[in-house]
Amino acid sequence: MLAVHVAAVFARNRRTYGSPRIAVELRDQGLPVGRRRTARIMRETGIFARKKKSWRWSTGSCAGERVAPNQLQRNFTTHAPNEAWVTDVRYVRTDEGWPYLAPVIDLFSRRVVGYAMSQENDGALALAAFESAATRRRPRCTMLLHSDRGSIYGEEEYIQWLAARGPWHQAQHEPQG
């Protein structure tokens, strides 16, 4: 009789509950059962909870020829403002959905010096973020701009815009991970 109850709780919970959760639910229903007994019944009847698959999301990365060398080498310390900026793109939950946020952070102060938000994750978003920071800070031409290998940082429009602004177009890229 207990095996029937275990199978019913298991099925009702989309075949995801293991013995601890099933035992709690059965005890809530007034049945005297422990986790070990529930586990034994599940094993004997061939009931196994589905394990969640690990999930990793990536936007892709730049083509090999568009990747600049990683000059920072994960050394995120600087000695003065505007020596190195880092940038990336993230989702942000809002009342109106999940727009993309692209902040630009000065490694010296660890403060956001510019940002942009958009419904599209594209080169225009990266450009808007960098323009926002450049307008506020007016960095020197020898500054490093560091990003991951996200595909938006390899778009032609973005690369041309940076190239037109001086030597800092050698944007640093770090493997995604």
Chimera marker file (.cmm) of the C-alpha trace (Angstrom):
<marker_set name="trace">
<marker id="1" x="0.000" y="0.000" z="0.000" r="1" g="1" b="0" radius="0.5"/>
<marker id="2" x="2.824" y="2.411" z="0.834" r="1" g="1" b="0" radius="0.5"/>
<marker id="3" x="4.415" y="1.857" z="-2.616" r="1" g="1" b="0" radius="0.5"/>
<marker id="4" x="1.174" y="3.072" z="-4.239" r="1" g="1" b="0" radius="0.5"/>
<marker id="5" x="1.246" y="6.264" z="-2.147" r="1" g="1" b="0" radius="0.5"/>
<marker id="6" x="4.930" y="6.847" z="-2.942" r="1" g="1" b="0" radius="0.5"/>
<marker id="7" x="4.236" y="6.445" z="-6.681" r="1" g="1" b="0" radius="0.5"/>
<marker id="8" x="1.256" y="8.823" z="-6.481" r="1" g="1" b="0" radius="0.5"/>
<marker id="9" x="3.246" y="11.585" z="-4.734" r="1" g="1" b="0" radius="0.5"/>
<marker id="10" x="6.106" y="11.061" z="-7.176" r="1" g="1" b="0" radius="0.5"/>
<marker id="11" x="3.823" y="11.360" z="-10.223" r="1" g="1" b="0" radius="0.5"/>
<marker id="12" x="1.933" y="14.344" z="-8.816" r="1" g="1" b="0" radius="0.5"/>
<marker id="13" x="5.226" y="16.243" z="-8.454" r="1" g="1" b="0" radius="0.5"/>
<marker id="14" x="6.378" y="15.775" z="-12.054" r="1" g="1" b="0" radius="0.5"/>
<marker id="15" x="8.735" y="12.902" z="-11.211" r="1" g="1" b="0" radius="0.5"/>
<marker id="16" x="11.186" y="15.303" z="-9.550" r="1" g="1" b="0" radius="0.5"/>
<marker id="17" x="10.753" y="14.553" z="-5.840" r="1" g="1" b="0" radius="0.5"/>
<marker id="18" x="13.287" y="12.317" z="-4.132" r="1" g="1" b="0" radius="0.5"/>
<marker id="19" x="12.793" y="10.293" z="-0.983" r="1" g="1" b="0" radius="0.5"/>
<marker id="20" x="13.154" y="13.192" z="1.514" r="1" g="1" b="0" radius="0.5"/>
<marker id="21" x="10.388" y="15.271" z="-0.061" r="1" g="1" b="0" radius="0.5"/>
<marker id="22" x="8.124" y="12.282" z="-0.666" r="1" g="1" b="0" radius="0.5"/>
<marker id="23" x="8.536" y="11.182" z="2.961" r="1" g="1" b="0" radius="0.5"/>
<marker id="24" x="7.572" y="14.657" z="4.204" r="1" g="1" b="0" radius="0.5"/>
<marker id="25" x="4.501" y="14.710" z="2.003" r="1" g="1" b="0" radius="0.5"/>
<marker id="26" x="3.429" y="11.240" z="3.118" r="1" g="1" b="0" radius="0.5"/>
<marker id="27" x="3.866" y="12.198" z="6.784" r="1" g="1" b="0" radius="0.5"/>
<marker id="28" x="1.731" y="15.301" z="6.119" r="1" g="1" b="0" radius="0.5"/>
<marker id="29" x="-0.943" y="12.905" z="4.858" r="1" g="1" b="0" radius="0.5"/>
<marker id="30" x="-0.748" y="10.982" z="8.156" r="1" g="1" b="0" radius="0.5"/>
<marker id="31" x="1.256" y="7.972" z="6.959" r="1" g="1" b="0" radius="0.5"/>
<marker id="32" x="4.056" y="6.862" z="9.319" r="1" g="1" b="0" radius="0.5"/>
<marker id="33" x="7.068" y="6.685" z="7.000" r="1" g="1" b="0" radius="0.5"/>
<marker id="34" x="10.690" y="7.852" z="7.091" r="1" g="1" b="0" radius="0.5"/>
<marker id="35" x="13.119" y="8.919" z="4.416" r="1" g="1" b="0" radius="0.5"/>
<marker id="36" x="15.052" y="5.619" z="4.417" r="1" g="1" b="0" radius="0.5"/>
<marker id="37" x="11.938" y="3.509" z="4.067" r="1" g="1" b="0" radius="0.5"/>
<marker id="38" x="10.708" y="5.781" z="1.268" r="1" g="1" b="0" radius="0.5"/>
<marker id="39" x="14.089" y="5.472" z="-0.467" r="1" g="1" b="0" radius="0.5"/>
<marker id="40" x="13.979" y="1.674" z="-0.198" r="1" g="1" b="0" radius="0.5"/>
<marker id="41" x="10.444" y="1.551" z="-1.641" r="1" g="1" b="0" radius="0.5"/>
<marker id="42" x="11.471" y="3.862" z="-4.484" r="1" g="1" b="0" radius="0.5"/>
<marker id="43" x="14.526" y="1.685" z="-5.243" r="1" g="1" b="0" radius="0.5"/>
<marker id="44" x="12.484" y="-1.536" z="-5.161" r="1" g="1" b="0" radius="0.5"/>
<marker id="45" x="9.796" y="-0.152" z="-7.472" r="1" g="1" b="0" radius="0.5"/>
<marker id="46" x="12.259" y="1.481" z="-9.877" r="1" g="1" b="0" radius="0.5"/>
<marker id="47" x="11.267" y="5.070" z="-9.115" r="1" g="1" b="0" radius="0.5"/>
<marker id="48" x="14.113" y="7.551" z="-9.528" r="1" g="1" b="0" radius="0.5"/>
<marker id="49" x="13.805" y="11.320" z="-9.393" r="1" g="1" b="0" radius="0.5"/>
<marker id="50" x="14.960" y="13.239" z="-12.453" r="1" g="1" b="0" radius="0.5"/>
<marker id="51" x="18.069" y="15.261" z="-11.832" r="1" g="1" b="0" radius="0.5"/>
<marker id="52" x="18.192" y="18.815" z="-13.051" r="1" g="1" b="0" radius="0.5"/>
<marker id="53" x="20.453" y="19.276" z="-16.021" r="1" g="1" b="0" radius="0.5"/>
<marker id="54" x="23.182" y="21.803" z="-15.565" r="1" g="1" b="0" radius="0.5"/>
<marker id="55" x="22.348" y="24.708" z="-17.791" r="1" g="1" b="0" radius="0.5"/>
<marker id="56" x="24.759" y="27.178" z="-19.231" r="1" g="1" b="0" radius="0.5"/>
<marker id="57" x="23.806" y="30.040" z="-21.465" r="1" g="1" b="0" radius="0.5"/>
<marker id="58" x="26.162" y="31.914" z="-23.711" r="1" g="1" b="0" radius="0.5"/>
<marker id="59" x="25.690" y="34.496" z="-26.409" r="1" g="1" b="0" radius="0.5"/>
<marker id="60" x="28.594" y="33.096" z="-28.365" r="1" g="1" b="0" radius="0.5"/>
<marker id="61" x="31.958" y="34.672" z="-28.795" r="1" g="1" b="0" radius="0.5"/>
<marker id="62" x="33.943" y="36.693" z="-31.287" r="1" g="1" b="0" radius="0.5"/>
<marker id="63" x="35.490" y="35.017" z="-34.269" r="1" g="1" b="0" radius="0.5"/>
<marker id="64" x="39.171" y="34.218" z="-33.711" r="1" g="1" b="0" radius="0.5"/>
<marker id="65" x="40.499" y="36.997" z="-35.945" r="1" g="1" b="0" radius="0.5"/>
<marker id="66" x="38.546" y="39.617" z="-33.989" r="1" g="1" b="0" radius="0.5"/>
<marker id="67" x="39.966" y="38.691" z="-30.594" r="1" g="1" b="0" radius="0.5"/>
<marker id="68" x="42.582" y="41.082" z="-29.250" r="1" g="1" b="0" radius="0.5"/>
<marker id="69" x="45.251" y="39.743" z="-26.896" r="1" g="1" b="0" radius="0.5"/>
<marker id="70" x="44.381" y="39.688" z="-23.207" r="1" g="1" b="0" radius="0.5"/>
<marker id="71" x="46.845" y="42.206" z="-21.788" r="1" g="1" b="0" radius="0.5"/>
<marker id="72" x="45.238" y="42.451" z="-18.356" r="1" g="1" b="0" radius="0.5"/>
<marker id="73" x="45.775" y="38.721" z="-17.671" r="1" g="1" b="0" radius="0.5"/>
<marker id="74" x="43.240" y="38.941" z="-14.808" r="1" g="1" b="0" radius="0.5"/>
<marker id="75" x="45.305" y="41.620" z="-13.044" r="1" g="1" b="0" radius="0.5"/>
<marker id="76" x="42.452" y="43.982" z="-12.245" r="1" g="1" b="0" radius="0.5"/>
<marker id="77" x="44.474" y="46.582" z="-10.338" r="1" g="1" b="0" radius="0.5"/>
<marker id="78" x="45.434" y="50.005" z="-11.681" r="1" g="1" b="0" radius="0.5"/>
<marker id="79" x="47.306" y="52.981" z="-10.218" r="1" g="1" b="0" radius="0.5"/>
<marker id="80" x="45.226" y="55.853" z="-11.589" r="1" g="1" b="0" radius="0.5"/>
<marker id="81" x="41.760" y="56.573" z="-12.965" r="1" g="1" b="0" radius="0.5"/>
<marker id="82" x="41.056" y="55.772" z="-16.620" r="1" g="1" b="0" radius="0.5"/>
<marker id="83" x="43.973" y="53.340" z="-17.061" r="1" g="1" b="0" radius="0.5"/>
<marker id="84" x="41.673" y="50.387" z="-17.677" r="1" g="1" b="0" radius="0.5"/>
<marker id="85" x="37.938" y="49.939" z="-18.028" r="1" g="1" b="0" radius="0.5"/>
<marker id="86" x="36.036" y="46.654" z="-18.074" r="1" g="1" b="0" radius="0.5"/>
<marker id="87" x="32.657" y="45.950" z="-19.606" r="1" g="1" b="0" radius="0.5"/>
<marker id="88" x="30.186" y="43.128" z="-20.039" r="1" g="1" b="0" radius="0.5"/>
<marker id="89" x="26.474" y="42.627" z="-20.701" r="1" g="1" b="0" radius="0.5"/>
<marker id="90" x="23.914" y="41.251" z="-18.249" r="1" g="1" b="0" radius="0.5"/>
<marker id="91" x="20.171" y="40.720" z="-18.049" r="1" g="1" b="0" radius="0.5"/>
<marker id="92" x="18.334" y="42.829" z="-15.489" r="1" g="1" b="0" radius="0.5"/>
<marker id="93" x="14.858" y="42.001" z="-14.251" r="1" g="1" b="0" radius="0.5"/>
<marker id="94" x="12.490" y="44.974" z="-14.356" r="1" g="1" b="0" radius="0.5"/>
<marker id="95" x="8.730" y="45.423" z="-14.217" r="1" g="1" b="0" radius="0.5"/>
<marker id="96" x="8.797" y="45.752" z="-18.003" r="1" g="1" b="0" radius="0.5"/>
<marker id="97" x="10.811" y="42.641" z="-18.821" r="1" g="1" b="0" radius="0.5"/>
<marker id="98" x="14.459" y="41.596" z="-19.069" r="1" g="1" b="0" radius="0.5"/>
<marker id="99" x="16.489" y="44.305" z="-20.827" r="1" g="1" b="0" radius="0.5"/>
<marker id="100" x="20.233" y="44.047" z="-21.326" r="1" g="1" b="0" radius="0.5"/>
<marker id="101" x="22.520" y="46.234" z="-19.211" r="1" g="1" b="0" radius="0.5"/>
<marker id="102" x="26.057" y="47.055" z="-20.358" r="1" g="1" b="0" radius="0.5"/>
<marker id="103" x="28.024" y="48.839" z="-17.624" r="1" g="1" b="0" radius="0.5"/>
<marker id="104" x="31.551" y="50.191" z="-18.072" r="1" g="1" b="0" radius="0.5"/>
<marker id="105" x="33.606" y="50.079" z="-14.860" r="1" g="1" b="0" radius="0.5"/>
<marker id="106" x="36.844" y="51.930" z="-14.105" r="1" g="1" b="0" radius="0.5"/>
<marker id="107" x="39.190" y="49.424" z="-12.453" r="1" g="1" b="0" radius="0.5"/>
<marker id="108" x="40.821" y="52.107" z="-10.311" r="1" g="1" b="0" radius="0.5"/>
<marker id="109" x="37.676" y="53.355" z="-8.559" r="1" g="1" b="0" radius="0.5"/>
<marker id="110" x="35.580" y="50.203" z="-9.157" r="1" g="1" b="0" radius="0.5"/>
<marker id="111" x="32.732" y="52.527" z="-10.096" r="1" g="1" b="0" radius="0.5"/>
<marker id="112" x="30.445" y="52.491" z="-13.086" r="1" g="1" b="0" radius="0.5"/>
<marker id="113" x="31.614" y="55.304" z="-15.356" r="1" g="1" b="0" radius="0.5"/>
<marker id="114" x="29.063" y="54.696" z="-18.102" r="1" g="1" b="0" radius="0.5"/>
<marker id="115" x="26.280" y="52.328" z="-19.060" r="1" g="1" b="0" radius="0.5"/>
<marker id="116" x="23.542" y="51.607" z="-21.561" r="1" g="1" b="0" radius="0.5"/>
<marker id="117" x="20.367" y="49.527" z="-21.542" r="1" g="1" b="0" radius="0.5"/>
<marker id="118" x="18.561" y="47.998" z="-24.496" r="1" g="1" b="0" radius="0.5"/>
<marker id="119" x="16.124" y="45.272" z="-25.459" r="1" g="1" b="0" radius="0.5"/>
<marker id="120" x="18.746" y="44.050" z="-27.971" r="1" g="1" b="0" radius="0.5"/>
<marker id="121" x="22.136" y="42.537" z="-27.152" r="1" g="1" b="0" radius="0.5"/>
<marker id="122" x="24.125" y="43.961" z="-30.049" r="1" g="1" b="0" radius="0.5"/>
<marker id="123" x="27.058" y="46.195" z="-30.965" r="1" g="1" b="0" radius="0.5"/>
<marker id="124" x="24.889" y="49.306" z="-30.634" r="1" g="1" b="0" radius="0.5"/>
<marker id="125" x="24.435" y="48.511" z="-26.933" r="1" g="1" b="0" radius="0.5"/>
<marker id="126" x="28.195" y="48.138" z="-26.428" r="1" g="1" b="0" radius="0.5"/>
<marker id="127" x="28.802" y="51.388" z="-28.324" r="1" g="1" b="0" radius="0.5"/>
<marker id="128" x="26.225" y="53.296" z="-26.312" r="1" g="1" b="0" radius="0.5"/>
<marker id="129" x="27.785" y="52.115" z="-23.045" r="1" g="1" b="0" radius="0.5"/>
<marker id="130" x="31.287" y="53.070" z="-24.129" r="1" g="1" b="0" radius="0.5"/>
<marker id="131" x="30.137" y="56.450" z="-25.507" r="1" g="1" b="0" radius="0.5"/>
<marker id="132" x="28.406" y="57.138" z="-22.188" r="1" g="1" b="0" radius="0.5"/>
<marker id="133" x="31.629" y="56.479" z="-20.282" r="1" g="1" b="0" radius="0.5"/>
<marker id="134" x="33.864" y="58.340" z="-22.749" r="1" g="1" b="0" radius="0.5"/>
<marker id="135" x="31.618" y="61.405" z="-22.654" r="1" g="1" b="0" radius="0.5"/>
<marker id="136" x="31.754" y="61.553" z="-18.863" r="1" g="1" b="0" radius="0.5"/>
<marker id="137" x="35.412" y="60.707" z="-18.328" r="1" g="1" b="0" radius="0.5"/>
<marker id="138" x="37.275" y="61.765" z="-21.498" r="1" g="1" b="0" radius="0.5"/>
<marker id="139" x="39.960" y="59.051" z="-21.104" r="1" g="1" b="0" radius="0.5"/>
<marker id="140" x="43.428" y="59.254" z="-22.580" r="1" g="1" b="0" radius="0.5"/>
<marker id="141" x="44.263" y="57.310" z="-25.718" r="1" g="1" b="0" radius="0.5"/>
<marker id="142" x="46.440" y="54.725" z="-23.955" r="1" g="1" b="0" radius="0.5"/>
<marker id="143" x="43.634" y="53.327" z="-21.823" r="1" g="1" b="0" radius="0.5"/>
<marker id="144" x="42.768" y="49.621" z="-21.983" r="1" g="1" b="0" radius="0.5"/>
<marker id="145" x="39.192" y="48.523" z="-22.607" r="1" g="1" b="0" radius="0.5"/>
<marker id="146" x="38.639" y="44.949" z="-21.416" r="1" g="1" b="0" radius="0.5"/>
<marker id="147" x="35.671" y="42.719" z="-22.209" r="1" g="1" b="0" radius="0.5"/>
<marker id="148" x="34.890" y="39.049" z="-22.536" r="1" g="1" b="0" radius="0.5"/>
<marker id="149" x="34.754" y="37.476" z="-25.995" r="1" g="1" b="0" radius="0.5"/>
<marker id="150" x="31.075" y="38.247" z="-26.404" r="1" g="1" b="0" radius="0.5"/>
<marker id="151" x="29.975" y="38.480" z="-30.013" r="1" g="1" b="0" radius="0.5"/>
<marker id="152" x="28.808" y="42.088" z="-29.634" r="1" g="1" b="0" radius="0.5"/>
<marker id="153" x="32.410" y="43.174" z="-29.042" r="1" g="1" b="0" radius="0.5"/>
<marker id="154" x="33.440" y="41.698" z="-32.377" r="1" g="1" b="0" radius="0.5"/>
<marker id="155" x="30.818" y="43.446" z="-34.493" r="1" g="1" b="0" radius="0.5"/>
<marker id="156" x="32.245" y="45.548" z="-37.298" r="1" g="1" b="0" radius="0.5"/>
<marker id="157" x="30.507" y="48.770" z="-36.248" r="1" g="1" b="0" radius="0.5"/>
<marker id="158" x="31.916" y="48.506" z="-32.707" r="1" g="1" b="0" radius="0.5"/>
<marker id="159" x="35.457" y="47.774" z="-33.892" r="1" g="1" b="0" radius="0.5"/>
<marker id="160" x="35.403" y="50.637" z="-36.400" r="1" g="1" b="0" radius="0.5"/>
<marker id="161" x="34.068" y="53.072" z="-33.810" r="1" g="1" b="0" radius="0.5"/>
<marker id="162" x="36.851" y="52.177" z="-31.379" r="1" g="1" b="0" radius="0.5"/>
<marker id="163" x="39.503" y="52.298" z="-34.103" r="1" g="1" b="0" radius="0.5"/>
<marker id="164" x="38.444" y="55.836" z="-35.017" r="1" g="1" b="0" radius="0.5"/>
<marker id="165" x="39.071" y="56.952" z="-31.433" r="1" g="1" b="0" radius="0.5"/>
<marker id="166" x="42.732" y="56.018" z="-31.091" r="1" g="1" b="0" radius="0.5"/>
<marker id="167" x="44.989" y="53.194" z="-29.925" r="1" g="1" b="0" radius="0.5"/>
<marker id="168" x="42.574" y="52.004" z="-27.252" r="1" g="1" b="0" radius="0.5"/>
<marker id="169" x="40.680" y="50.142" z="-29.946" r="1" g="1" b="0" radius="0.5"/>
<marker id="170" x="42.906" y="47.237" z="-28.941" r="1" g="1" b="0" radius="0.5"/>
<marker id="171" x="40.078" y="46.112" z="-26.708" r="1" g="1" b="0" radius="0.5"/>
<marker id="172" x="41.182" y="43.331" z="-24.411" r="1" g="1" b="0" radius="0.5"/>
<marker id="173" x="39.237" y="40.100" z="-24.501" r="1" g="1" b="0" radius="0.5"/>
<marker id="174" x="39.047" y="37.355" z="-21.944" r="1" g="1" b="0" radius="0.5"/>
<marker id="175" x="37.615" y="33.893" z="-22.631" r="1" g="1" b="0" radius="0.5"/>
<marker id="176" x="34.027" y="33.460" z="-21.487" r="1" g="1" b="0" radius="0.5"/>
<marker id="177" x="33.546" y="31.177" z="-18.591" r="1" g="1" b="0" radius="0.5"/>
<link id1="1" id2="2" r="1" g="1" b="0" radius="0.2"/>
<link id1="2" id2="3" r="1" g="1" b="0" radius="0.2"/>
<link id1="3" id2="4" r="1" g="1" b="0" radius="0.2"/>
<link id1="4" id2="5" r="1" g="1" b="0" radius="0.2"/>
<link id1="5" id2="6" r="1" g="1" b="0" radius="0.2"/>
<link id1="6" id2="7" r="1" g="1" b="0" radius="0.2"/>
<link id1="7" id2="8" r="1" g="1" b="0" radius="0.2"/>
<link id1="8" id2="9" r="1" g="1" b="0" radius="0.2"/>
<link id1="9" id2="10" r="1" g="1" b="0" radius="0.2"/>
<link id1="10" id2="11" r="1" g="1" b="0" radius="0.2"/>
<link id1="11" id2="12" r="1" g="1" b="0" radius="0.2"/>
<link id1="12" id2="13" r="1" g="1" b="0" radius="0.2"/>
<link id1="13" id2="14" r="1" g="1" b="0" radius="0.2"/>
<link id1="14" id2="15" r="1" g="1" b="0" radius="0.2"/>
<link id1="15" id2="16" r="1" g="1" b="0" radius="0.2"/>
<link id1="16" id2="17" r="1" g="1" b="0" radius="0.2"/>
<link id1="17" id2="18" r="1" g="1" b="0" radius="0.2"/>
<link id1="18" id2="19" r="1" g="1" b="0" radius="0.2"/>
<link id1="19" id2="20" r="1" g="1" b="0" radius="0.2"/>
<link id1="20" id2="21" r="1" g="1" b="0" radius="0.2"/>
<link id1="21" id2="22" r="1" g="1" b="0" radius="0.2"/>
<link id1="22" id2="23" r="1" g="1" b="0" radius="0.2"/>
<link id1="23" id2="24" r="1" g="1" b="0" radius="0.2"/>
<link id1="24" id2="25" r="1" g="1" b="0" radius="0.2"/>
<link id1="25" id2="26" r="1" g="1" b="0" radius="0.2"/>
<link id1="26" id2="27" r="1" g="1" b="0" radius="0.2"/>
<link id1="27" id2="28" r="1" g="1" b="0" radius="0.2"/>
<link id1="28" id2="29" r="1" g="1" b="0" radius="0.2"/>
<link id1="29" id2="30" r="1" g="1" b="0" radius="0.2"/>
<link id1="30" id2="31" r="1" g="1" b="0" radius="0.2"/>
<link id1="31" id2="32" r="1" g="1" b="0" radius="0.2"/>
<link id1="32" id2="33" r="1" g="1" b="0" radius="0.2"/>
<link id1="33" id2="34" r="1" g="1" b="0" radius="0.2"/>
<link id1="34" id2="35" r="1" g="1" b="0" radius="0.2"/>
<link id1="35" id2="36" r="1" g="1" b="0" radius="0.2"/>
<link id1="36" id2="37" r="1" g="1" b="0" radius="0.2"/>
<link id1="37" id2="38" r="1" g="1" b="0" radius="0.2"/>
<link id1="38" id2="39" r="1" g="1" b="0" radius="0.2"/>
<link id1="39" id2="40" r="1" g="1" b="0" radius="0.2"/>
<link id1="40" id2="41" r="1" g="1" b="0" radius="0.2"/>
<link id1="41" id2="42" r="1" g="1" b="0" radius="0.2"/>
<link id1="42" id2="43" r="1" g="1" b="0" radius="0.2"/>
<link id1="43" id2="44" r="1" g="1" b="0" radius="0.2"/>
<link id1="44" id2="45" r="1" g="1" b="0" radius="0.2"/>
<link id1="45" id2="46" r="1" g="1" b="0" radius="0.2"/>
<link id1="46" id2="47" r="1" g="1" b="0" radius="0.2"/>
<link id1="47" id2="48" r="1" g="1" b="0" radius="0.2"/>
<link id1="48" id2="49" r="1" g="1" b="0" radius="0.2"/>
<link id1="49" id2="50" r="1" g="1" b="0" radius="0.2"/>
<link id1="50" id2="51" r="1" g="1" b="0" radius="0.2"/>
<link id1="51" id2="52" r="1" g="1" b="0" radius="0.2"/>
<link id1="52" id2="53" r="1" g="1" b="0" radius="0.2"/>
<link id1="53" id2="54" r="1" g="1" b="0" radius="0.2"/>
<link id1="54" id2="55" r="1" g="1" b="0" radius="0.2"/>
<link id1="55" id2="56" r="1" g="1" b="0" radius="0.2"/>
<link id1="56" id2="57" r="1" g="1" b="0" radius="0.2"/>
<link id1="57" id2="58" r="1" g="1" b="0" radius="0.2"/>
<link id1="58" id2="59" r="1" g="1" b="0" radius="0.2"/>
<link id1="59" id2="60" r="1" g="1" b="0" radius="0.2"/>
<link id1="60" id2="61" r="1" g="1" b="0" radius="0.2"/>
<link id1="61" id2="62" r="1" g="1" b="0" radius="0.2"/>
<link id1="62" id2="63" r="1" g="1" b="0" radius="0.2"/>
<link id1="63" id2="64" r="1" g="1" b="0" radius="0.2"/>
<link id1="64" id2="65" r="1" g="1" b="0" radius="0.2"/>
<link id1="65" id2="66" r="1" g="1" b="0" radius="0.2"/>
<link id1="66" id2="67" r="1" g="1" b="0" radius="0.2"/>
<link id1="67" id2="68" r="1" g="1" b="0" radius="0.2"/>
<link id1="68" id2="69" r="1" g="1" b="0" radius="0.2"/>
<link id1="69" id2="70" r="1" g="1" b="0" radius="0.2"/>
<link id1="70" id2="71" r="1" g="1" b="0" radius="0.2"/>
<link id1="71" id2="72" r="1" g="1" b="0" radius="0.2"/>
<link id1="72" id2="73" r="1" g="1" b="0" radius="0.2"/>
<link id1="73" id2="74" r="1" g="1" b="0" radius="0.2"/>
<link id1="74" id2="75" r="1" g="1" b="0" radius="0.2"/>
<link id1="75" id2="76" r="1" g="1" b="0" radius="0.2"/>
<link id1="76" id2="77" r="1" g="1" b="0" radius="0.2"/>
<link id1="77" id2="78" r="1" g="1" b="0" radius="0.2"/>
<link id1="78" id2="79" r="1" g="1" b="0" radius="0.2"/>
<link id1="79" id2="80" r="1" g="1" b="0" radius="0.2"/>
<link id1="80" id2="81" r="1" g="1" b="0" radius="0.2"/>
<link id1="81" id2="82" r="1" g="1" b="0" radius="0.2"/>
<link id1="82" id2="83" r="1" g="1" b="0" radius="0.2"/>
<link id1="83" id2="84" r="1" g="1" b="0" radius="0.2"/>
<link id1="84" id2="85" r="1" g="1" b="0" radius="0.2"/>
<link id1="85" id2="86" r="1" g="1" b="0" radius="0.2"/>
<link id1="86" id2="87" r="1" g="1" b="0" radius="0.2"/>
<link id1="87" id2="88" r="1" g="1" b="0" radius="0.2"/>
<link id1="88" id2="89" r="1" g="1" b="0" radius="0.2"/>
<link id1="89" id2="90" r="1" g="1" b="0" radius="0.2"/>
<link id1="90" id2="91" r="1" g="1" b="0" radius="0.2"/>
<link id1="91" id2="92" r="1" g="1" b="0" radius="0.2"/>
<link id1="92" id2="93" r="1" g="1" b="0" radius="0.2"/>
<link id1="93" id2="94" r="1" g="1" b="0" radius="0.2"/>
<link id1="94" id2="95" r="1" g="1" b="0" radius="0.2"/>
<link id1="95" id2="96" r="1" g="1" b="0" radius="0.2"/>
<link id1="96" id2="97" r="1" g="1" b="0" radius="0.2"/>
<link id1="97" id2="98" r="1" g="1" b="0" radius="0.2"/>
<link id1="98" id2="99" r="1" g="1" b="0" radius="0.2"/>
<link id1="99" id2="100" r="1" g="1" b="0" radius="0.2"/>
<link id1="100" id2="101" r="1" g="1" b="0" radius="0.2"/>
<link id1="101" id2="102" r="1" g="1" b="0" radius="0.2"/>
<link id1="102" id2="103" r="1" g="1" b="0" radius="0.2"/>
<link id1="103" id2="104" r="1" g="1" b="0" radius="0.2"/>
<link id1="104" id2="105" r="1" g="1" b="0" radius="0.2"/>
<link id1="105" id2="106" r="1" g="1" b="0" radius="0.2"/>
<link id1="106" id2="107" r="1" g="1" b="0" radius="0.2"/>
<link id1="107" id2="108" r="1" g="1" b="0" radius="0.2"/>
<link id1="108" id2="109" r="1" g="1" b="0" radius="0.2"/>
<link id1="109" id2="110" r="1" g="1" b="0" radius="0.2"/>
<link id1="110" id2="111" r="1" g="1" b="0" radius="0.2"/>
<link id1="111" id2="112" r="1" g="1" b="0" radius="0.2"/>
<link id1="112" id2="113" r="1" g="1" b="0" radius="0.2"/>
<link id1="113" id2="114" r="1" g="1" b="0" radius="0.2"/>
<link id1="114" id2="115" r="1" g="1" b="0" radius="0.2"/>
<link id1="115" id2="116" r="1" g="1" b="0" radius="0.2"/>
<link id1="116" id2="117" r="1" g="1" b="0" radius="0.2"/>
<link id1="117" id2="118" r="1" g="1" b="0" radius="0.2"/>
<link id1="118" id2="119" r="1" g="1" b="0" radius="0.2"/>
<link id1="119" id2="120" r="1" g="1" b="0" radius="0.2"/>
<link id1="120" id2="121" r="1" g="1" b="0" radius="0.2"/>
<link id1="121" id2="122" r="1" g="1" b="0" radius="0.2"/>
<link id1="122" id2="123" r="1" g="1" b="0" radius="0.2"/>
<link id1="123" id2="124" r="1" g="1" b="0" radius="0.2"/>
<link id1="124" id2="125" r="1" g="1" b="0" radius="0.2"/>
<link id1="125" id2="126" r="1" g="1" b="0" radius="0.2"/>
<link id1="126" id2="127" r="1" g="1" b="0" radius="0.2"/>
<link id1="127" id2="128" r="1" g="1" b="0" radius="0.2"/>
<link id1="128" id2="129" r="1" g="1" b="0" radius="0.2"/>
<link id1="129" id2="130" r="1" g="1" b="0" radius="0.2"/>
<link id1="130" id2="131" r="1" g="1" b="0" radius="0.2"/>
<link id1="131" id2="132" r="1" g="1" b="0" radius="0.2"/>
<link id1="132" id2="133" r="1" g="1" b="0" radius="0.2"/>
<link id1="133" id2="134" r="1" g="1" b="0" radius="0.2"/>
<link id1="134" id2="135" r="1" g="1" b="0" radius="0.2"/>
<link id1="135" id2="136" r="1" g="1" b="0" radius="0.2"/>
<link id1="136" id2="137" r="1" g="1" b="0" radius="0.2"/>
<link id1="137" id2="138" r="1" g="1" b="0" radius="0.2"/>
<link id1="138" id2="139" r="1" g="1" b="0" radius="0.2"/>
<link id1="139" id2="140" r="1" g="1" b="0" radius="0.2"/>
<link id1="140" id2="141" r="1" g="1" b="0" radius="0.2"/>
<link id1="141" id2="142" r="1" g="1" b="0" radius="0.2"/>
<link id1="142" id2="143" r="1" g="1" b="0" radius="0.2"/>
<link id1="143" id2="144" r="1" g="1" b="0" radius="0.2"/>
<link id1="144" id2="145" r="1" g="1" b="0" radius="0.2"/>
<link id1="145" id2="146" r="1" g="1" b="0" radius="0.2"/>
<link id1="146" id2="147" r="1" g="1" b="0" radius="0.2"/>
<link id1="147" id2="148" r="1" g="1" b="0" radius="0.2"/>
<link id1="148" id2="149" r="1" g="1" b="0" radius="0.2"/>
<link id1="149" id2="150" r="1" g="1" b="0" radius="0.2"/>
<link id1="150" id2="151" r="1" g="1" b="0" radius="0.2"/>
<link id1="151" id2="152" r="1" g="1" b="0" radius="0.2"/>
<link id1="152" id2="153" r="1" g="1" b="0" radius="0.2"/>
<link id1="153" id2="154" r="1" g="1" b="0" radius="0.2"/>
<link id1="154" id2="155" r="1" g="1" b="0" radius="0.2"/>
<link id1="155" id2="156" r="1" g="1" b="0" radius="0.2"/>
<link id1="156" id2="157" r="1" g="1" b="0" radius="0.2"/>
<link id1="157" id2="158" r="1" g="1" b="0" radius="0.2"/>
<link id1="158" id2="159" r="1" g="1" b="0" radius="0.2"/>
<link id1="159" id2="160" r="1" g="1" b="0" radius="0.2"/>
<link id1="160" id2="161" r="1" g="1" b="0" radius="0.2"/>
<link id1="161" id2="162" r="1" g="1" b="0" radius="0.2"/>
<link id1="162" id2="163" r="1" g="1" b="0" radius="0.2"/>
<link id1="163" id2="164" r="1" g="1" b="0" radius="0.2"/>
<link id1="164" id2="165" r="1" g="1" b="0" radius="0.2"/>
<link id1="165" id2="166" r="1" g="1" b="0" radius="0.2"/>
<link id1="166" id2="167" r="1" g="1" b="0" radius="0.2"/>
<link id1="167" id2="168" r="1" g="1" b="0" radius="0.2"/>
<link id1="168" id2="169" r="1" g="1" b="0" radius="0.2"/>
<link id1="169" id2="170" r="1" g="1" b="0" radius="0.2"/>
<link id1="170" id2="171" r="1" g="1" b="0" radius="0.2"/>
<link id1="171" id2="172" r="1" g="1" b="0" radius="0.2"/>
<link id1="172" id2="173" r="1" g="1" b="0" radius="0.2"/>
<link id1="173" id2="174" r="1" g="1" b="0" radius="0.2"/>
<link id1="174" id2="175" r="1" g="1" b="0" radius="0.2"/>
<link id1="175" id2="176" r="1" g="1" b="0" radius="0.2"/>
<link id1="176" id2="177" r="1" g="1" b="0" radius="0.2"/>
</marker_set>
